[in-house]
């Protein structure tokens, strides 16, 4: 059995790691295609290195562009890769432009398609990820959902018979990395001076590209007594520089994105997370660190329902939300038991198209 994975952006490398291991242990001939959507060493190579992922067999090197041009460039180059490798299945991951391009390429070439992390919905049609998810789920022969909530969305869209809840593969990786780094010192900047700190990330266009909004978010976070370690995505740094917004003001300490194990260790050591990332909301919950999310909605609704995540789209309300009292303890496990990848690979191998 030959399975070809299409990945391209940071969170997809994390999801690929346990899938690659599970495929290896089942003797699958696994081909990895990297679209090149993320290309900086800190956004790509370090994930392959730290998570023990085999080097990509094919690198399409598409780089950054508008959504249409970026997705189109991937489509143009994927045909060749699929033609050359002729896999039995294509697997796409999550909801980036690389996901949608991989899905469309596979179905156009009549290759069975599995979508890992299927069924997530924000119901916000302005999000590029929402288009990517909806399109990919409807093209897929097999929707591998991470949660019961996701299964519900797939059923609502008429996709129940091709969907299976395998659990969340990011939980697999997170639990393994958590146990590995638990005894290590967090690699955080010395400016934090051993004080309690929060971890922040901000990369979504709606938060970074409007100077007024970005300025208000930075002001709210940097005005708090507890310092915040801001792990700056290249887009955030570029926009802040363009708009003359200082990312080192007040109690804000800015650093480059951390390799995954160090990110996990930093979150474990922190007193809170503030973010607009999808994955980090869930990672904070799994590490039982309260999260404040600078968005109007989330795909990971369980984190909010259980009291560990609060959605705060308004910068003016951020400071109070970040300083809120901690939530009640919970032993709820809506994201599975950390063995999702094995189930996902099993589901693919046993599925007849
Ligand atoms: C993408 C995904 C998003 C995911 C995020 C994780 C889409 C539509 N979005 O968003 O779902 O949560 O990855 O990080 O697919 N850049 C660099 N170096 C890089 C990569 C990007 O400098 O290695 C800069 C470029 O200026 C680029 C911008 O970041 O234009 C945005 O990158 P892009 O991949 O288009 O989207 P992300 O915001 O990273």
Boltz pocket constraint, residues with backbone or C-beta under 6 A from the ligand:
constraints:
  - pocket:
      binder: B
      contacts: [[A, 9], [A, 10], [A, 11], [A, 37], [A, 38], [A, 39], [A, 40], [A, 43], [A, 64], [A, 65], [A, 95], [A, 96], [A, 97], [A, 98], [A, 128], [A, 129], [A, 203], [A, 204], [A, 205], [A, 234], [A, 235], [A, 238], [A, 277], [A, 278]]
      max_distance: 6.0
